[in-house]
């Protein structure tokens, strides 16, 4: 299990060299901050590209818009640090979708030597950077009602595991399986296009093995769960 997640705050971060092999650099951010990585969130639009500005504009609630802007400023600060570029000079693109071939696959840096993943939930964002395909996911632990809504969309064995738990134990177990699935689906670029049944990742402490990938449960603040998926070198 990875025990350390770097904290990105208001000051410019100290970013080392790009990880080697299938090592991953992990960062977390409180998205309510007014300054991220030395940049004021209120002035963030000048750092973002047209697609990001469009997405920010779709957030009608000020708090949601602020969280989005903070997380994308953080992403650009980190990617720029690893690439030796100013945040606004990082060129983000979409890879080809592995399911349909459309231009809406994994987000990527144009011509860059790295892979990255961003996830945000509530007031928290996680970032993962590596030289191999990587996915990270963080989720607020859901309500018992949310468990019922998704119970039968999972792998049959995961559904059985959740049903075997007392009602009070299901939200945490669901958050574990959900984060593992999302991290894997982000890393592969398939997203939710093929549903949530595969692969089987399990709901118990410690992910089930997935051939060709390393899944890890990450440390997370109280009330959250997080997971990482990394392609094996």
C-alpha positions in Angstrom: 0.0 0.0 0.0 1.2 3.5 -0.8 1.4 5.4 2.5 2.4 8.8 1.4 0.4 11.3 -0.7 2.1 14.7 -1.4 0.0 17.7 -0.3 -0.4 20.5 -2.9 -1.2 23.8 -1.1 -1.0 27.5 -1.8 2.7 27.7 -2.3 4.5 26.6 -5.4 5.3 22.9 -4.9 8.7 21.3 -4.9 8.4 18.9 -7.8 11.1 16.3 -8.3 11.9 14.3 -11.4 9.3 12.4 -13.3 8.8 8.9 -11.7 10.6 6.0 -13.4 9.3 2.6 -14.4 5.8 2.2 -13.1 6.4 4.4 -10.0 3.7 7.0 -9.4 3.8 10.5 -7.9 0.6 11.2 -5.9 -0.7 14.6 -4.8 -3.8 15.7 -2.9 -5.4 19.2 -2.8 -8.0 20.9 -0.7 -10.1 22.5 -3.5 -11.5 25.2 -1.3 -8.2 27.0 -1.2 -8.0 30.5 -2.8 -4.4 30.1 -3.9 -3.1 26.8 -5.5 0.5 26.3 -6.3 1.2 30.0 -6.2 -1.7 31.0 -8.4 -4.9 32.7 -7.3 -8.0 30.6 -8.3 -10.0 33.7 -9.0 -7.5 34.5 -11.8 -7.3 30.9 -13.1 -9.0 31.3 -16.4 -5.9 32.7 -18.0 -4.1 29.5 -17.2 -6.7 27.2 -18.7 -7.5 26.2 -22.3 -10.8 26.7 -24.1 -12.2 23.3 -23.1 -11.4 23.9 -19.5 -12.9 27.4 -19.5 -16.1 26.0 -21.1 -16.3 23.3 -18.4 -15.8 25.9 -15.7 -18.6 28.0 -17.1 -21.0 25.1 -17.0 -20.7 25.0 -13.2 -23.5 27.3 -12.1 -22.8 27.0 -8.4 -19.9 29.2 -7.3 -18.6 26.6 -4.9 -18.6 23.9 -7.7 -16.9 26.3 -10.1 -14.2 27.1 -7.6 -13.5 23.5 -6.9 -13.2 22.8 -10.6 -10.9 25.7 -11.2 -8.7 24.9 -8.2 -8.3 21.3 -9.3 -7.3 22.3 -12.8 -4.9 24.9 -11.7 -3.4 22.2 -9.5 -3.2 19.8 -12.4 -1.4 22.4 -14.6 1.0 23.4 -11.9 2.0 19.8 -11.4 2.2 18.8 -15.0 4.1 22.0 -15.8 6.5 21.3 -13.0 7.3 17.8 -14.3 7.6 19.0 -17.9 9.5 22.2 -17.1 6.7 24.4 -18.5 4.6 27.2 -17.3 1.1 25.9 -16.3 -0.6 27.7 -19.2 1.8 26.2 -21.7 0.8 22.6 -20.9 -1.2 21.3 -23.9 -4.0 18.9 -22.9 -5.6 16.6 -25.5 -7.9 13.6 -25.5 -6.7 10.2 -26.6 -8.7 7.9 -28.9 -11.5 6.1 -27.1 -10.6 2.4 -27.0 -14.3 1.5 -27.2 -15.5 3.4 -30.2 -12.4 5.2 -31.7 -13.9 8.6 -31.0 -11.7 11.6 -29.7 -12.9 11.3 -26.1 -10.5 8.9 -24.5 -8.2 9.5 -21.6 -7.0 13.1 -21.1 -3.3 13.4 -22.0 -0.4 15.9 -22.5 0.2 16.4 -26.2 3.5 14.7 -27.1 4.4 14.4 -23.4 6.4 11.7 -21.8 4.0 11.2 -18.9 0.5 9.9 -18.1 -1.7 11.5 -15.5 -5.1 11.2 -13.8 -7.2 13.7 -11.9 -10.1 12.9 -9.6 -12.1 15.2 -7.3 -15.0 14.7 -4.9 -16.4 17.1 -2.4 -13.6 19.4 -1.3 -10.8 17.0 -2.2 -8.8 16.3 -5.4 -6.2 13.6 -6.1 -3.6 13.7 -8.9 -1.4 10.8 -10.2 1.5 11.2 -12.5 3.5 8.4 -14.0 5.4 7.2 -17.2 2.8 4.4 -17.7 -1.0 4.5 -17.9 -2.4 5.4 -14.5 -5.8 6.1 -12.9 -6.7 7.6 -9.6 -10.1 8.0 -8.0 -11.3 9.6 -4.7 -14.9 9.4 -3.5 -16.8 10.6 -0.5 -18.2 7.6 1.3 -21.8 7.2 0.1 -25.1 7.0 1.9 -26.8 3.6 2.5 -29.3 4.6 -0.1 -26.6 5.0 -2.8 -25.5 1.4 -2.1 -28.9 0.2 -3.1 -28.8 2.2 -6.4 -25.6 0.6 -7.7 -25.7 -2.7 -6.0 -26.7 -4.8 -9.0 -24.5 -2.9 -11.5 -21.3 -4.5 -10.0 -19.7 -7.9 -10.6 -22.0 -10.6 -9.2 -19.4 -11.6 -6.6 -19.1 -8.0 -5.4 -22.8 -7.7 -5.1 -22.9 -10.9 -3.0 -20.1 -9.5 -0.8 -22.0 -6.3 -0.2 -25.2 -8.1 0.5 -23.4 -10.3 3.1 -22.5 -7.2 5.1 -24.6 -5.4 7.7 -26.3 -2.3 6.3 -24.0 0.0 8.3 -20.9 -1.7 6.8 -21.9 -1.4 3.1 -21.1 2.3 2.4 -17.4 1.9 3.2 -17.2 -1.4 1.3 -19.0 0.2 -1.7 -16.6 3.2 -1.7 -13.6 0.8 -1.9 -14.9 -1.2 -4.8 -16.1 2.0 -6.6 -12.8 3.7 -6.3 -10.9 0.7 -7.5 -13.2 0.3 -10.5 -13.1 4.0 -11.4 -9.3 4.1 -11.1 -9.0 1.1 -13.4 -11.5 2.4 -15.9 -9.7 5.8 -16.0 -6.4 4.2 -16.5 -7.6 2.1 -19.5 -9.6 5.0 -21.0 -12.9 3.0 -21.3 -14.7 4.9 -18.6 -18.2 3.7 -17.9 -18.9 2.7 -21.5 -18.8 -1.0 -20.8 -20.5 -0.8 -17.4 -19.2 -1.6 -13.9 -19.3 -5.4 -13.8 -15.8 -6.0 -15.0 -13.2 -6.3 -13.8 -13.8 -8.0 -10.4 -11.8 -5.9 -7.9 -13.5 -7.0 -4.6 -15.1 -5.1 -1.7 -12.9 -6.4 1.1 -9.8 -4.6 2.4 -7.1 -5.0 -0.3 -8.1 -5.1 -4.0 -8.4 -8.4 -5.9 -5.7 -8.9 -8.5 -6.3 -7.7 -12.1 -3.9 -9.1 -14.7 -1.5 -6.5 -16.1 -2.4 -3.9 -13.5 -1.5 -3.0 -9.9 -4.5 -1.8 -7.9 -3.8 -0.1 -4.5 -6.1 1.5 -1.9 -4.8 4.9 -1.0 -4.8 6.9 2.3 -7.7 9.3 2.4 -9.1 11.7 4.9 -12.0 10.7 7.1 -15.2 10.4 5.1 -13.4 9.5 1.8 -11.9 6.5 0.1 -9.3 6.5 -2.7 -7.6 4.0 -5.0 -4.9 3.9 -7.7 -4.5 1.7 -10.8 -1.2 1.5 -12.6 -0.3 -0.5 -15.7 2.5 -3.0 -14.9 5.7 -2.3 -16.7 
